[in-house]
Every structure is written in C-alpha cells, then in structure tokens.
Amino acid sequence: MAAIALPARITMADASAALAALQPQLAAADAAVIDASALAELDTAALAVLLDCRRLALARGQPLQLVGAPAKLAQLAQLYGVAELLGLDAGTQPGTQPGTQPGIQAGTQAPTQAGAL
C-alpha cells in the first residue's frame, strides 16, 4: 500500500491546488494513507486540506491515516482542536502528554499575560 505524498508546501495560497491534486489520488487509493513527511511550509490551510481528505476517505468507508506529520502540523492541529480527528493527538506525539501543550513540559504552566485571569 503506497501512501499519498503531500507537497512540501500547503498554505492559503496553494491549498485549493493541493486539494485538487489529492482528491483523485484518494479516490483511486486502496487505503487512505497520507504521508506528510515532505510538508515543510504550512499554515492552517493544511489542516483544512487534511480535514477535507478525511471527509472524502470517510465517505468511502475508510479512515484517514496520516504518517510522517511534522511537529508544526501536530501543534496547529492541537491548537485548533482537531488533532484527534487527524490522528495527531498528544498521546502519539513525542515529548507531549495528554492535556499538555506542545513544547511545554508536564507540570509547568503556559505563560500568561500579566494581570489576565
């Protein structure tokens, strides 16, 4: 089973083209496995593309499996609350524990603005 490779860049500027390229590959794939290891430049549009890929896979009765996700993608997914949907929950990311923020060690608190409660 060959994984479908993401491009090196998925940002707002090229998300539509990336999705257009991924859709026929997902439709033809035996399994919905996406390799994100080449993804080097991304923003929240990458999450939207992957969530649409997940929707397409589920419509075919297949779960989406994401492999090789870069740390930034996992962090954005956690920040926007979609990490579990994409299989990027904190329990699967090195150096994180459920209920913690990426980059913050367990037992410490995230910095807050002075006076904000």
C-alpha positions in Angstrom: 0.0 0.0 0.0 1.6 3.2 -1.2 1.0 6.4 0.8 -0.2 9.6 -0.9 2.5 12.2 -0.5 1.7 15.7 0.5 3.5 18.5 -1.3 6.3 20.5 0.5 4.0 23.5 0.9 0.3 23.9 1.8 -0.6 27.4 2.7 -3.7 29.6 2.0 -2.1 30.5 -1.4 -2.0 26.9 -2.7 -4.4 24.9 -0.6 -7.0 24.6 -3.4 -4.4 23.3 -5.8 -3.1 20.8 -3.2 -6.6 19.6 -2.5 -7.4 19.3 -6.2 -4.3 17.1 -6.7 -5.1 14.9 -3.6 -8.8 14.2 -4.4 -8.2 11.9 -7.4 -5.4 10.1 -5.6 -7.6 9.5 -2.6 -10.4 8.3 -4.8 -8.1 5.8 -6.5 -6.3 4.6 -3.4 -7.0 1.2 -1.8 -6.3 2.8 1.7 -6.4 6.5 2.7 -2.8 6.8 3.9 -1.2 10.3 3.6 2.5 10.9 4.0 3.1 14.4 5.4 6.9 14.0 5.8 7.7 16.3 2.9 5.5 19.1 4.3 7.9 21.9 5.3 5.9 25.1 4.8 2.3 25.2 6.1 -0.3 27.2 7.8 -3.9 26.5 9.0 -4.9 25.8 5.4 -3.0 22.5 5.6 -5.4 21.5 8.4 -8.4 22.4 6.2 -7.0 20.3 3.3 -6.4 17.3 5.6 -9.8 17.6 7.2 -11.3 17.5 3.7 -9.2 14.5 2.8 -10.6 12.8 6.0 -14.1 13.6 4.9 -13.5 12.1 1.5 -11.9 9.0 3.0 -14.8 8.5 5.5 -17.3 8.9 2.7 -15.6 5.8 1.1 -15.8 4.0 4.4 -12.0 4.3 5.1 -10.4 6.0 8.0 -7.7 8.5 7.1 -4.2 7.6 8.3 -1.6 10.4 8.5 2.0 9.4 8.7 5.2 11.5 9.0 3.5 14.6 10.3 5.9 17.4 11.1 5.8 18.9 14.6 4.3 22.2 13.4 1.3 20.4 11.8 0.7 18.5 15.1 0.9 21.7 17.1 -1.5 23.5 14.9 -3.9 20.6 15.0 -3.8 20.6 18.8 -4.2 24.4 18.9 -7.3 24.2 16.7 -8.7 21.1 18.5 -8.6 18.8 15.5 -5.6 16.7 16.5 -7.7 13.7 17.4 -9.6 13.8 14.2 -6.3 13.7 12.2 -4.7 11.0 14.5 -2.3 13.6 15.9 -3.5 13.6 19.5 -0.9 14.4 22.2 -0.6 10.7 23.2 1.0 10.0 19.8 3.4 12.9 19.7 6.9 12.5 21.2 7.5 14.8 24.2 3.9 15.5 24.9 1.3 14.1 27.3 -2.5 14.3 27.0 -3.7 17.6 28.4 -0.4 19.5 27.8 0.5 22.0 25.2 3.2 21.1 22.7 6.6 22.5 23.8 5.5 22.8 27.5 6.7 20.1 29.8 4.1 18.4 32.0 3.9 20.0 35.5 4.5 23.5 34.2 2.1 26.1 33.1 1.9 28.1 29.9 2.9 31.7 30.2 0.0 34.1 30.6 -0.4 37.8 30.1 0.3 39.8 33.2 -3.0 40.6 35.0 -5.1 38.2 32.9 -7.2 35.8 34.9 
